């Protein structure tokens, strides 16, 4: 199954509370923190809410 490597690139300071919660649910919280997640529709939906705060790389 494919995986997504998600890295936080911008601060959550000034972001809306729902966006901060989404970052925490993705396992992020600090700039530069990286997490590997499965490529599922739920995760893709969460990433769609915070595209300006993270970068996403696909791995196989």
Phi and psi in degrees as a GROMACS rama.xvg file:
@    title "Ramachandran Plot"
@    xaxis  label "Phi"
@    yaxis  label "Psi"
@TYPE xy
-71.5921  153.004  UNK-2
-127.774  159.262  UNK-3
-116.979  131.066  UNK-4
-100.888  113.599  UNK-5
-109.534  128.625  UNK-6
-125.477  132.48  UNK-7
-80.7279  127.597  UNK-8
-114.686  -14.7973  UNK-9
-132.547  157.223  UNK-10
-72.5326  149.536  UNK-11
-86.9243  -3.59678  UNK-12
-63.7283  128.523  UNK-13
89.618  -9.80954  UNK-14
-79.5143  158.991  UNK-15
-69.3139  152.86  UNK-16
-55.3308  -37.4168  UNK-17
-64.9212  -36.0319  UNK-18
-69.4576  -38.7316  UNK-19
-63.6512  -40.1958  UNK-20
-64.9228  -37.274  UNK-21
-65.0086  -40.8693  UNK-22
-60.9589  -42.5302  UNK-23
-64.6624  -39.4216  UNK-24
-67.1068  -27.1337  UNK-25
-81.5035  -4.40827  UNK-26
85.5548  22.03  UNK-27
-111.791  177.868  UNK-28
171.158  -17.0486  UNK-29
-131.999  152.964  UNK-30
-62.9607  133.304  UNK-31
92.2346  -11.2491  UNK-32
-72.2677  139.241  UNK-33
-123.973  143.826  UNK-34
-140.979  143.503  UNK-35
-103.183  124.69  UNK-36
-128.095  153.44  UNK-37
-69.9597  149.781  UNK-38
-85.5522  89.1167  UNK-39
-125.903  158.475  UNK-40
-58.4422  -34.7032  UNK-41
-65.5149  -41.0091  UNK-42
-68.6373  -42.2445  UNK-43
-59.4967  -38.9869  UNK-44
-64.9948  -39.5444  UNK-45
-65.242  -40.6795  UNK-46
-66.7017  -30.3737  UNK-47
-67.6201  -20.8725  UNK-48
-81.6852  -21.3964  UNK-49
-131.482  44.4094  UNK-50
-66.6141  -22.858  UNK-51
-81.9256  -8.35129  UNK-52
-108.252  -13.0774  UNK-53
-133.975  161.878  UNK-54
-117.883  149.164  UNK-55
-127.973  130.334  UNK-56
-121.753  136.559  UNK-57
-94.2984  134.886  UNK-58
-126.064  159.667  UNK-59
